[in-house]
Amino acid sequence: MATLDLSLGCSQIEKDEKANANSWIDDRRVMGYLSYNESIIQTIKKYQMTDGMTADFYDWKQQQSSNRVVLSYGTENISELHADSMKKLYQQIAQSGQIFKNEYYNIEHEEFEQADEVHMVDQLLIALELEKLDFENKHFWEWLQQEWSTKGAISGRYERKTLEGNDKESGAVYGIAAKLAREKERTDLVEEWRARGQSLVYNKDYANVHFFDLIWNAPLK
């Protein structure tokens, strides 16, 4: 059974043995539900922040933080973290004019990095973050609408240079795309993408359904 280790002031997960790494995305996901947020915040500031940027994980065994910011993980609006540098990273990728944004930032080398293959889940999560921060992302949004209108589908993965998809759909992709459409006040696309996502997830064949697919296609309250 998985439990939370509170002794380190973070959401380090235990399962049989104590986890060796603490992930920023795990902390971010649980911070709104836990009563010891201040302890988590102080731990993040001490172990995972460099020049106002939050590294994706801290390795407790090696006692070392990673040098990478994962941009799909987003930011958290917590004043104590003083993560102004994180917002500047999103501003830079917003100004790049790229359809597919860089997924990572190398803190040590002070440069953006790209994944070998474009994962649409990551691109959509980055797009949601840009929307939240009120940064421009029209190139991606226009391309996404065009992809849907011409092909009637959004692939889970794409080639960065050719913009060609792998023709394999994902429930999570449509769930996140629907949330982006809601932010854009495109109710027609919200309905279309939610319908497609739910048709992929709730088809009575759960062998290839990921937990992420279920989360992003949960019934609306």
Contacts in CASP RR format, 6 or more apart in sequence:
PFRMAT RR
TARGET T0000
AUTHOR 0000-0000-0000
METHOD contacts of the structure
MODEL  1
MATLDLSLGCSQIEKDEKANANSWIDDRRVMGYLSYNESIIQTIKKYQMT
DGMTADFYDWKQQQSSNRVVLSYGTENISELHADSMKKLYQQIAQSGQIF
KNEYYNIEHEEFEQADEVHMVDQLLIALELEKLDFENKHFWEWLQQEWST
KGAISGRYERKTLEGNDKESGAVYGIAAKLAREKERTDLVEEWRARGQSL
VYNKDYANVHFFDLIWNAPLK
1 15 0 8 1.000
2 13 0 8 1.000
2 14 0 8 1.000
2 15 0 8 1.000
3 13 0 8 1.000
3 14 0 8 1.000
3 15 0 8 1.000
4 11 0 8 1.000
4 12 0 8 1.000
4 13 0 8 1.000
4 14 0 8 1.000
4 30 0 8 1.000
5 12 0 8 1.000
5 13 0 8 1.000
5 14 0 8 1.000
5 18 0 8 1.000
5 19 0 8 1.000
6 36 0 8 1.000
6 39 0 8 1.000
8 22 0 8 1.000
8 43 0 8 1.000
8 60 0 8 1.000
9 36 0 8 1.000
9 39 0 8 1.000
9 40 0 8 1.000
9 42 0 8 1.000
9 43 0 8 1.000
10 22 0 8 1.000
10 27 0 8 1.000
10 39 0 8 1.000
10 40 0 8 1.000
10 43 0 8 1.000
10 44 0 8 1.000
11 22 0 8 1.000
11 26 0 8 1.000
11 27 0 8 1.000
11 30 0 8 1.000
11 34 0 8 1.000
11 40 0 8 1.000
12 18 0 8 1.000
12 19 0 8 1.000
12 22 0 8 1.000
12 60 0 8 1.000
13 19 0 8 1.000
13 26 0 8 1.000
18 60 0 8 1.000
19 60 0 8 1.000
20 59 0 8 1.000
20 60 0 8 1.000
20 61 0 8 1.000
21 57 0 8 1.000
21 58 0 8 1.000
21 59 0 8 1.000
21 60 0 8 1.000
21 61 0 8 1.000
22 43 0 8 1.000
22 47 0 8 1.000
22 48 0 8 1.000
22 57 0 8 1.000
22 58 0 8 1.000
22 60 0 8 1.000
23 56 0 8 1.000
23 57 0 8 1.000
24 44 0 8 1.000
24 48 0 8 1.000
24 54 0 8 1.000
24 55 0 8 1.000
24 56 0 8 1.000
24 57 0 8 1.000
24 70 0 8 1.000
24 73 0 8 1.000
25 56 0 8 1.000
25 70 0 8 1.000
25 73 0 8 1.000
27 40 0 8 1.000
27 44 0 8 1.000
28 73 0 8 1.000
28 74 0 8 1.000
28 76 0 8 1.000
31 37 0 8 1.000
31 40 0 8 1.000
31 76 0 8 1.000
31 78 0 8 1.000
34 40 0 8 1.000
38 80 0 8 1.000
41 78 0 8 1.000
41 80 0 8 1.000
41 81 0 8 1.000
44 54 0 8 1.000
44 81 0 8 1.000
45 80 0 8 1.000
45 81 0 8 1.000
47 58 0 8 1.000
47 65 0 8 1.000
48 54 0 8 1.000
48 55 0 8 1.000
48 57 0 8 1.000
48 58 0 8 1.000
48 65 0 8 1.000
49 55 0 8 1.000
49 81 0 8 1.000
49 83 0 8 1.000
50 65 0 8 1.000
50 107 0 8 1.000
51 85 0 8 1.000
51 107 0 8 1.000
52 81 0 8 1.000
52 82 0 8 1.000
52 83 0 8 1.000
52 84 0 8 1.000
52 85 0 8 1.000
52 86 0 8 1.000
53 69 0 8 1.000
53 83 0 8 1.000
53 85 0 8 1.000
53 86 0 8 1.000
53 89 0 8 1.000
53 105 0 8 1.000
53 107 0 8 1.000
54 69 0 8 1.000
54 73 0 8 1.000
54 75 0 8 1.000
54 81 0 8 1.000
54 83 0 8 1.000
54 86 0 8 1.000
55 65 0 8 1.000
55 66 0 8 1.000
55 67 0 8 1.000
55 68 0 8 1.000
55 69 0 8 1.000
55 107 0 8 1.000
56 66 0 8 1.000
56 68 0 8 1.000
56 69 0 8 1.000
56 70 0 8 1.000
56 73 0 8 1.000
57 65 0 8 1.000
57 66 0 8 1.000
58 64 0 8 1.000
58 65 0 8 1.000
58 66 0 8 1.000
59 65 0 8 1.000
59 66 0 8 1.000
67 106 0 8 1.000
67 107 0 8 1.000
67 108 0 8 1.000
67 109 0 8 1.000
68 104 0 8 1.000
68 105 0 8 1.000
68 106 0 8 1.000
68 107 0 8 1.000
68 113 0 8 1.000
69 86 0 8 1.000
69 89 0 8 1.000
69 104 0 8 1.000
69 105 0 8 1.000
69 107 0 8 1.000
70 103 0 8 1.000
70 104 0 8 1.000
71 89 0 8 1.000
71 90 0 8 1.000
71 93 0 8 1.000
71 101 0 8 1.000
71 102 0 8 1.000
71 103 0 8 1.000
71 104 0 8 1.000
71 105 0 8 1.000
71 122 0 8 1.000
71 126 0 8 1.000
71 129 0 8 1.000
72 103 0 8 1.000
72 121 0 8 1.000
72 122 0 8 1.000
72 123 0 8 1.000
72 125 0 8 1.000
72 126 0 8 1.000
72 129 0 8 1.000
73 125 0 8 1.000
74 86 0 8 1.000
74 90 0 8 1.000
74 125 0 8 1.000
74 126 0 8 1.000
74 129 0 8 1.000
75 83 0 8 1.000
75 86 0 8 1.000
75 87 0 8 1.000
75 90 0 8 1.000
75 129 0 8 1.000
75 133 0 8 1.000
76 83 0 8 1.000
87 133 0 8 1.000
89 105 0 8 1.000
90 126 0 8 1.000
90 129 0 8 1.000
90 130 0 8 1.000
90 133 0 8 1.000
90 135 0 8 1.000
91 133 0 8 1.000
91 135 0 8 1.000
92 112 0 8 1.000
93 101 0 8 1.000
93 102 0 8 1.000
93 112 0 8 1.000
93 126 0 8 1.000
93 130 0 8 1.000
94 130 0 8 1.000
94 135 0 8 1.000
94 136 0 8 1.000
94 137 0 8 1.000
95 136 0 8 1.000
96 102 0 8 1.000
97 139 0 8 1.000
98 139 0 8 1.000
99 139 0 8 1.000
99 140 0 8 1.000
99 143 0 8 1.000
99 163 0 8 1.000
100 118 0 8 1.000
100 123 0 8 1.000
100 140 0 8 1.000
100 158 0 8 1.000
100 160 0 8 1.000
100 163 0 8 1.000
101 123 0 8 1.000
101 126 0 8 1.000
101 127 0 8 1.000
101 140 0 8 1.000
102 112 0 8 1.000
102 113 0 8 1.000
102 114 0 8 1.000
103 113 0 8 1.000
103 114 0 8 1.000
103 115 0 8 1.000
103 119 0 8 1.000
103 122 0 8 1.000
103 126 0 8 1.000
104 112 0 8 1.000
104 113 0 8 1.000
104 114 0 8 1.000
104 115 0 8 1.000
105 111 0 8 1.000
105 112 0 8 1.000
105 113 0 8 1.000
106 112 0 8 1.000
106 113 0 8 1.000
114 160 0 8 1.000
115 122 0 8 1.000
117 157 0 8 1.000
117 158 0 8 1.000
117 159 0 8 1.000
117 160 0 8 1.000
118 157 0 8 1.000
118 158 0 8 1.000
118 159 0 8 1.000
118 160 0 8 1.000
119 156 0 8 1.000
119 157 0 8 1.000
120 154 0 8 1.000
120 155 0 8 1.000
120 156 0 8 1.000
120 157 0 8 1.000
120 158 0 8 1.000
120 170 0 8 1.000
120 173 0 8 1.000
121 156 0 8 1.000
121 170 0 8 1.000
121 172 0 8 1.000
121 173 0 8 1.000
121 176 0 8 1.000
121 212 0 8 1.000
123 140 0 8 1.000
124 173 0 8 1.000
124 176 0 8 1.000
124 177 0 8 1.000
124 180 0 8 1.000
125 176 0 8 1.000
127 137 0 8 1.000
127 140 0 8 1.000
127 141 0 8 1.000
127 180 0 8 1.000
128 176 0 8 1.000
128 179 0 8 1.000
128 180 0 8 1.000
128 183 0 8 1.000
130 136 0 8 1.000
130 137 0 8 1.000
131 137 0 8 1.000
131 180 0 8 1.000
131 183 0 8 1.000
131 184 0 8 1.000
141 180 0 8 1.000
141 184 0 8 1.000
143 163 0 8 1.000
144 154 0 8 1.000
144 177 0 8 1.000
144 180 0 8 1.000
145 189 0 8 1.000
147 153 0 8 1.000
147 154 0 8 1.000
148 154 0 8 1.000
148 189 0 8 1.000
148 192 0 8 1.000
148 193 0 8 1.000
153 167 0 8 1.000
153 169 0 8 1.000
153 196 0 8 1.000
154 169 0 8 1.000
154 173 0 8 1.000
154 174 0 8 1.000
154 177 0 8 1.000
154 193 0 8 1.000
155 165 0 8 1.000
155 166 0 8 1.000
155 167 0 8 1.000
155 168 0 8 1.000
155 169 0 8 1.000
155 173 0 8 1.000
156 165 0 8 1.000
156 166 0 8 1.000
156 168 0 8 1.000
156 169 0 8 1.000
156 170 0 8 1.000
156 173 0 8 1.000
157 165 0 8 1.000
157 166 0 8 1.000
157 168 0 8 1.000
158 164 0 8 1.000
158 165 0 8 1.000
158 166 0 8 1.000
159 165 0 8 1.000
169 196 0 8 1.000
169 197 0 8 1.000
169 200 0 8 1.000
170 200 0 8 1.000
170 210 0 8 1.000
170 213 0 8 1.000
171 196 0 8 1.000
171 197 0 8 1.000
171 200 0 8 1.000
171 201 0 8 1.000
171 213 0 8 1.000
171 216 0 8 1.000
171 217 0 8 1.000
172 210 0 8 1.000
172 212 0 8 1.000
172 213 0 8 1.000
172 215 0 8 1.000
172 216 0 8 1.000
172 217 0 8 1.000
173 197 0 8 1.000
174 193 0 8 1.000
174 194 0 8 1.000
174 196 0 8 1.000
174 197 0 8 1.000
174 200 0 8 1.000
174 216 0 8 1.000
174 217 0 8 1.000
175 193 0 8 1.000
175 194 0 8 1.000
175 197 0 8 1.000
175 216 0 8 1.000
175 217 0 8 1.000
176 216 0 8 1.000
177 189 0 8 1.000
177 193 0 8 1.000
178 189 0 8 1.000
178 190 0 8 1.000
178 193 0 8 1.000
178 194 0 8 1.000
178 197 0 8 1.000
179 216 0 8 1.000
181 187 0 8 1.000
181 189 0 8 1.000
181 190 0 8 1.000
181 193 0 8 1.000
182 190 0 8 1.000
194 217 0 8 1.000
197 213 0 8 1.000
197 217 0 8 1.000
198 217 0 8 1.000
200 209 0 8 1.000
200 213 0 8 1.000
200 217 0 8 1.000
201 209 0 8 1.000
201 213 0 8 1.000
201 214 0 8 1.000
201 217 0 8 1.000
202 217 0 8 1.000
END
